[in-house]
């Protein structure tokens, strides 16, 4: 099966051949959808600091071994200013 990038998601894999101790332990890329990118830019232009929510799952595949799957989404609106989440 060919890998297909899914907007607003990413996979991070362990770096197997670290060349120095300061190299990252995991690498990957995040692909943002046009809708999410427009929302972030709109917030920035309005003077609001853009924020995204991130969810991460630990997964295993036969080919890649253990890796992390990540999903980003627009930050949900707070129900009340008194609640921090």
Buried (B, 14 or more C-beta within 10 A) or exposed (E): EEEEEEEBBBBBBBEEEEEEEEEEEEEBEBEBBEEBEEBBEEBEEEEEEBEBEEEEEEEEEEEEEEBBBBBBBBEEEEEEEEEEE
